[in-house]
Amino acid sequence: MSDFKTIARILGAIRSCEGRPFDMAAVSPEALGVSEAQRDVLAVKIQHSGKVDGLVTTEDIDSAPLRVLWEQSSPEVTLDGLEYMAACEPLRRAAREAVSAPVSAAVSATAAALSSML
């Protein structure tokens, strides 16, 4: 899966859960089709770029591998992230591809959030 497709799914999952408890199933490696390490690296990149906020990571812990502590996180898409979701054509193309793919019940809300990007 392309990084943009994974980023689109992560952003869609975070957006779909705003205002309620975060659904870990939406960002599971199985739902995203990537490894846990790849998911976390991309999520941290998204946070560093200012597109999301609220991810708790292990990046400042000495000798710890980079991980997102999803259970302790309260992620939300920032205003910059919303603008990015609306304007970035590679991300929108990846969102269209992700929405057209079959989705499980665990990620149906994510698909709805991705549809709103289109």
N, C-alpha and C positions, 0 to 999 in steps of 0.2 A: 504494500500500500504506500502511496506517496506520502511524504511528510505533510503536504498541504491537506490531503484528505484526513489524515490523523489530526492535524491542528483544527480543521473544520469540525470534526466530531468532538474533540475536547471542548472547543468553544461552545458548540451546540449543547453538549451535556451540561456544562456549567450554567449556561443561559437558561436552560430548561428547569433547573433546580433553584433558581434565585427566589428568595422569599420563603423557602421551605427547606427541610433537611436535605442535605446533598445525597443523591442516589449513587452509591459506589458502583452499582452494576453498570451504569452508563459509561463509566470510564475504565471498566475492567479490561485487561489485555484481550480477553476473548471478544468483547463487544467492539473494541477498536481494531482488532486484527493485527496487533503489534505486541512486542515483548513489553514486560513491565518496565524494563530499563529504558527502552525507546520512548514509551509513553511519558515517563517522568522527565527525561531529558527535554522532550518537546514542551511539556507543561512548564518547566522552569524557563525555557527560552521565551515562551509566551508571557510569563510573568515578568521576566527581565525587560522585555520590550514594552511593558506597561499596558498590555492588552487585558490582563486579568490581575486580580489582587486577592490576597487571602490564602495563598498556598503556604503551608508550613513544610519546610524542607530540611534535609540534613546537611545542606551545603556548608554550614559554618561549624559543623562538628568535626573535630580533628580525625582524619583518617577514615571517616565514614563515607561509604559510597553515596553518590547523589541519588536521593530518593525524595519523593513527595509523600508526606505523611497525610494521606487523604482523609483518614478518620479524624484527625485533629484539625483539618483545614475547613475553612468556610469560604470557598472560592466564589468570586463574582466577576462578571465581565465589566470592565471599566468603560467610561464614555469613549475613550480612545479605541478600546476593543470593539465597541458597537460600530464606530465609524469605520474601522478596519474591516469588520465583517460585511459592511454595506459596500465598501469601495474596492476591495481587493479582488480583482477578477480571477486570479488563480485559485483563491480561496472559495469564491462563489462557484467556480467550475467544479472544484472538489466537492463542495456541498451538494451540487446537483447530482454528481455521481453517487455520493453517499446516500442521498435520499432515494435514488432510483434502485439501489441495492435492497435485497430483502432485509428486513429488520426484525429483531426479536422483540418481545414485549418489554424487555428491560431497557431497550433503547428507543422505544416508540416516541417518547417525549423529546428525545434528542433529535429524532427525524423531524418532528414538528418544529423545533427551534431552528433546525437547518433550513427547513422550507421557508421560514420567515426571512431568511437571508436572501432568498432568490427574488 
